[in-house]
Amino acid sequence: MNRNQLHQLMESVRGGEITPDAACDRLKTLPFEDLGFAKVDHHRSVRTGMPEVIYCKGKTAEQVAGIFASLAASGVNVLATRASREQFEAVLQVESRAVFHPTASCITLGQASTIRLGIIGIVCAGTSDLPVAEEARITAELMGNEVEMMVDVGVAGLHRLLAQHDRLQRARVLIVCAGMEGALPSVVGGLVGVPVIAVPTSVGYGASFGGVAALLGMLNSCSPNVTVVNIDNGFGAAYVATLMNRVPHESADSAS
C-alpha cells in the first residue's frame, strides 16, 4: 500500500463507503507481513514513497516467488534485482503479469500509477557495462522517471560522448556506469551542472580488481558534482537519483 492508496482508504471510511473494521482488515499487514522466511515491509512505500525491492541473490526460487506475490497483492509496483531465470519461472507461477529483463537480471511488475518525474540520463561507458546500466534504467523507470540512455560513449572515443552534449544537458540527474579505470564520470561531471552518480562496474582486466580500481578512481574525482555508489550497484544509483529528481526544479521554483 502506498501513500495515495492509504489516503483513499481513509477517505472511504470518512465517506461511509467502508466500515472501520473493513479498513483495519485492509491494514492488517502493516507495517509488515511475516512469511516465516521473510518479513515483507508493506509500510515502506508510505514512509519513503517507494516500495520494498527484492534482492534475489541467495534466495531460493520459492522464497522470491513468495515475497513477489506478497508485494504484488498490496498493489504496488514490484522490482526484484539479481534474479535468475529459474526464480522468474517460479514468480510466473504466482504472478503471470511479471516480466523478466535478462540483461539486467531483473523481474518487474508495473501495476501502480506513479508521478512522472524529470529526466534521468544514464551514461554507459561500454557495452560490457550494459547489465549495470540496464538495472539502473529499469529501476528508474519503474519509480516514475523519464530515462534517456547513452550507451558505448567511453573516454577511449571521447567524440562519442561529446556528440551526446544536448542530451546530457536535458537531464536533471546523471548516472554514469564505467569499469576499467573509471574515468568517465569525471569527464561527464565537467560538462554538466547537475548531480552525477558514478557506478563503478566490475569490468576490466586483472589490475581492475573486480571494479575496485574504478571505484577508487571515481572516489578521487576532481569533479565536485560526482558522488559514488558501490560496485555494480545500478539499482542503488537509480534509487538515489529518483530521490534527487523529486526535488522541485530550480526553474520551476523561480517561475512560481
N, C-alpha and C positions, 0 to 999 in steps of 0.2 A: 504494500500500500504506500502510495506516495502522498505528498502534502496536499495536492489537489483532490485526490480521492478521499482523504481524511476530512477535508473541508466539506466536500459534497455529502459525506456521511452525516456530519454534524448538522448541516442544513436540512437534511432529510428528517432527522429526529425533531428539529425545531419546527419543521412544517407538518409534522404528524404523519409523514409518509411511511415511516417505520417506527417501531417501538424502541425504547431504550434497551430492552432485553435483546432485541434483534441486533442492535448496534453493538452491544457487548459481545455477542457471538461472532460478529464480523471482526472484532478487535482481539479475539482471544489468543491469536498467535503473536500479538505484540507484547513485549518487544522482540521475542524470538520464538521459533518453533523448534522443539527438541526432537530430532530424528533418531536419537540414540548415538549415532556416529558423528553427528554434526548438529550444531545449534544455529539455525538459519536466521540471520538478523533482518527480519522484515521491517524493523524500525529505522534502518539506516537511511532509506530514502527520505524519511521525514526529517531526520537530523541533518543530513548532508545534501539532500537533493538528488542523490544518485544511489541506486540500489546496490546491494552486495554483489560482488563479482566472484565467480567460482574459479579458483586456481586448480586445474585438473591434475597436474603432475603429482604423482604419489598417491592419488586416489584410485580406487577401483572403478570400473565402468558402472557398476551398480550404485556406488556412492555418488558419482557425478550425476547419474540419472535421477536419483532421489532428491538431491539438492536442486537440480534444474526444475524438476516437477513442482517442488515446493515454491520456488520463486515464481514460476510461470503462473501458478494458481493464484498468486497475490495480485496479478495484473500488471506487473512491472516489466520493462524490457530486461532481458536476461542475456548475460555475457559470460561465457566460460572460456578461459585462456589456457594455452599449452595443452590442448586437447588432442587425443588420438582419434583415429577413425573408429577404433573399437568402442571408445567412450561415446562417440557420436551415434553409433548404431544403437547403443543402449538408451541414449536420450530419445532417439526416434520412437522407441517402443512406448514412451510415456508422453511424448510431445511431438506430434507429427509435423508441426509447423517449424521446427528447429532447422537451422541452416548451418552447414559446415563450410568453413573457409580454409581449404587445405594449405595455402601458402602461409597464412598467419597462424594456423593451428588453433582456430577459434570456433566456437559454436555460439550462434546468436538466435535470439527470438525478439523481434520487434513487434510489440503489441500496444504500447502506451504512447500517447502523443507527447512530444517534447517541445519546449520553447526553442525556436530556431535562433541560433546564435551566429556570430560573425564567422569570418574565415580563419581556419587554422591551416597554415601551409605546412606540408610535410615534405622535407627535402631528404632525398636518399642518395648517398654517395655513389653506390654501385648496385648492380642487380643482385649481388650476393647479400646486400644489406636489406633486400626487399622483404623478407619474412618479418623483420622487426618493424619496418615501416608500415607494412600491412596490418600488423597488430595495432599499431597506433591509429591507423586510418579507421579500422573497423570500430575501435573503442570510441574515437572522437565522433564518428557519425552516429553511433547508437546513442550517444549522450547529447545529441542535438546540434552539433556543429556542422557548418559547411566546411568541406575539406577540399583543398587543392593539392594534388600530388605532383612533385617534381623529381623524377627518377633518373638515375645514372648521370649525375651532374657533379661528380667528384673533382677534387682540385688537380688531378692529373691532366684534365682538359678544362681549364678554367673558363674558356669561352662558352662551354655548355651551361655553366652556372650564370654567367653574365647575360646570356640570352633569356634567362628567366626573370630579369630585373623587375619588369612590370608586375609579374605575379607575386614576387616577393614583397613588393610594396603594398599589395592589397591585403595581406594577412595581418591579423591582429596579434597572433602568436605564431611562432615558427618552431617546428620540431625538426631537428637535424640528426639523421642517423648515419653514422660512419664508423668504419673499422680502420684497419691499418694504423696510421699514426694519428688519426682523429683530428685532422686539421680543418675540416670543412666548417664546423660551427663557428670558429673564429673568423673565417672569411665571410660567412653569411652575416655574423654579428656586426661586422664592419660596414655592411651595406644597408642595414635597416635600423629603424628606431623603435623596435618592438622587442618584447622578450624572446629570447632564443633558448629553447630547451634542447640540450645536447644529449644524444643517446649513443654511448659507445657500443659497438657491436663486436661480437667475438670472431670477426672476420680478419684474417691475416696470417702471415707465416709465423714461424716459431717464436721470434722475438716479440711478437704482439702479445704473447702470454694470454691468449684467450680473451682479448679485449682490455687487458689491464693497461697496455701501452696507450690505447686510445683514451681510456678513462683518465689516466694521468695527464695526457696532453690537453684534454678538454678542461680538466680542473685547473690547469695552468693557463687558460686562455687569457689573452690580453684584451679581449673584447668584453667590456664590463656588463653588457646585457646578456651574457651567456651564463646559464646555470646548467647543472648536470644531474642526470639520474643514473641509476645503476646499469650495468652491462646488460644489453639486450632487452631493456625494460621499456618497450614501446607502449605498453599499457599504462605504466606509471606516468610517462611523459604526456600521454593524451589526457589522462585524468587531471593532472595539474594544469595543462593547457586549457581544459574546459573551465576550470575554476577561474583562471585568468580571463578567459573570454566572456565570462558572465559580468565582469565589471563594466559599468557603463562607459562607452567610448568617449574620449575627450571631446571630439567634435560634437557629439550628441549633447554633452553637458553644456558646451558653450552656446549651442543653438537654443537651448532652453533658457 
